[in-house]
Amino acid sequence: MNKLVQCIFIRGDLLWPPGALVAQACHASSAVNYLDHNHPNTQSVFGNKNLITMEVFKVPTDSALESLSQTLIDLEVDHKLWTEQPENIKTCLCTKIYPETFVKVSEWLNISKIKAEKVV
């Protein structure tokens, strides 16, 4: 089976402790994986963690996350835009698990007209 990838985009402008930002990424990843738990890609990763690579990017603002989310909707890329409650703050976005050949981060960012820095 091809390598599988899940991408997480975290806001870089939030001045939160690192642990709080990691928690946001975990929330988004858990949510999108739960919503997609019956898909063969998701099930195969849960059976073999060596099949997946996590790619983490820092985006500048909440509007960048919203722009990226709209691009992914237009391209039919399933994802979860995580909003922390009760503050109602958009903190990160996580794609569902896709084959590596499907993941086109630079294309998604170009269409969205945003810059992101790969951090992991």
Disulfide bonds with the S-S distance in Angstrom:
none
